[in-house]
Amino acid sequence: MNQYMEVAIKEARKGMKKGHGGPFGAVLVFNGKVIAKEHNTVLKEKDATCHAEMNVIRRASKKFKEFDLSGCEIYTTGQPCKMCEAAINWAKIKKVYYGNTYKDALNMGFDDKRGNNDKLELIRIDSTQTSKLIEEWNNFSKKKTY
């Protein structure tokens, strides 16, 4: 067993026992050192974004005072969902080590492929005004691309 995954598993158990959320834990590692460890807190926070991976990214970003976590690796008890995978991508984390798969999550009642919102509609409306934001951003002197 990988030492970092052991920490993630302990975090997941901690969260489960406290009733904070599902059996998910995550650890962020930088240069062989644990920078942050978190568990799922969806039920505790009543916030659908409080997955273990999201929480560990938030904690590490605060610690580093930086959104770019490209030198870090993440260890997580479950294969990241689409939201977490996107956050990992935006944080520029290059490696993810995970234990359980989407199929395992499905067997626990978590359906990342279909989700629990099969009625979601994405509707584009007139972008005349919003497109002006692009021009403003491109001309913004304090712009920092991330």
C-alpha positions in Angstrom: 0.0 0.0 0.0 1.3 3.4 -0.9 1.9 5.6 2.1 0.0 8.6 0.7 -3.0 6.4 -0.2 -3.0 5.2 3.4 -3.4 8.8 4.5 -6.2 9.4 2.0 -8.0 6.2 3.3 -7.7 7.5 6.9 -9.1 10.8 5.9 -12.0 9.1 4.1 -12.8 7.0 7.2 -12.6 10.1 9.4 -15.1 11.9 7.2 -17.4 8.9 7.1 -17.4 8.5 10.9 -18.2 12.1 11.4 -21.1 11.9 8.9 -19.5 14.6 6.7 -20.0 12.7 3.4 -19.1 9.6 1.3 -16.1 7.4 1.6 -13.7 9.7 -0.2 -10.3 11.1 1.0 -7.5 13.0 -0.8 -3.9 14.0 -0.2 -1.8 16.5 -2.0 1.9 15.8 -2.1 4.7 18.2 -3.0 8.3 17.0 -3.2 7.5 13.9 -1.2 5.8 15.8 1.6 2.1 15.8 2.4 0.9 19.4 1.9 -2.8 18.9 2.6 -5.2 16.1 3.4 -9.0 16.3 3.2 -12.2 14.2 3.0 -15.6 14.7 1.5 -17.7 17.3 3.4 -20.7 17.5 1.1 -23.2 16.6 3.9 -21.5 18.7 6.5 -21.2 21.8 4.4 -24.4 21.2 2.4 -22.3 22.0 -0.6 -22.2 19.8 -3.7 -18.6 21.0 -4.5 -17.1 19.8 -1.3 -15.5 16.6 -2.7 -12.3 15.5 -1.1 -10.3 16.5 -4.2 -11.9 20.0 -4.3 -11.3 20.4 -0.5 -7.6 19.4 -0.7 -7.0 21.7 -3.7 -8.6 24.6 -1.8 -6.5 23.9 1.3 -3.2 23.6 -0.6 -3.9 26.8 -2.6 -4.4 28.7 0.6 -1.3 27.2 2.0 0.8 28.1 -1.1 -1.1 31.3 -1.7 -1.2 30.1 -5.3 -3.6 28.5 -7.8 -0.9 26.8 -9.7 -0.2 23.5 -8.0 1.7 22.0 -11.0 4.5 20.6 -8.8 2.0 18.6 -6.8 0.5 15.1 -7.1 -2.8 14.0 -5.7 -3.7 10.7 -4.1 -7.4 10.0 -3.9 -9.5 7.1 -2.8 -11.8 7.3 -5.8 -11.3 8.1 -9.4 -12.1 11.9 -9.7 -15.5 12.8 -10.9 -15.8 15.3 -13.8 -15.9 18.3 -11.5 -12.8 17.2 -9.6 -11.0 16.3 -12.7 -11.6 19.7 -14.1 -10.4 21.4 -10.9 -7.3 19.2 -10.9 -6.7 20.3 -14.5 -7.2 24.0 -13.7 -4.8 23.6 -10.7 -2.3 22.2 -13.2 -1.7 19.0 -11.2 0.1 16.6 -13.5 -0.5 13.2 -11.7 -3.4 11.7 -10.0 -3.2 8.3 -8.2 -6.6 6.8 -7.4 -8.0 3.6 -5.8 -11.7 3.0 -6.6 -13.1 3.3 -10.1 -16.3 4.9 -11.5 -17.8 1.4 -11.4 -17.0 1.0 -7.7 -18.6 4.4 -7.1 -21.7 3.3 -9.1 -21.9 0.2 -6.8 -22.1 2.6 -3.8 -24.8 4.7 -5.4 -22.7 7.5 -6.9 -23.2 7.9 -10.6 -20.7 10.2 -12.2 -21.5 9.1 -15.8 -25.2 10.0 -15.6 -25.1 12.1 -12.5 -28.2 12.8 -10.6 -29.4 15.7 -12.7 -30.6 14.2 -16.0 -32.8 17.3 -16.6 -29.9 19.8 -16.9 -30.3 22.1 -19.9 -27.5 24.4 -21.1 -29.1 27.3 -23.1 -27.0 30.0 -24.8 -28.7 33.4 -24.9 -27.7 36.6 -26.6 -24.0 37.2 -26.0 -23.8 40.8 -27.3 -23.1 42.2 -23.8 -21.1 39.2 -22.4 -18.8 39.3 -25.5 -17.7 42.8 -24.5 -16.1 41.3 -21.4 -13.7 39.4 -23.7 -12.6 42.7 -25.2 -12.3 44.3 -21.8 -10.2 41.4 -20.5 -7.9 41.4 -23.5 -7.3 45.1 -22.9 -7.0 44.8 -19.1 -3.6 45.9 -17.9 -3.6 43.8 -14.8 -4.6 40.6 -16.7 -3.1 37.4 -15.4 -3.9 34.3 -17.4 -4.5 31.1 -15.5 
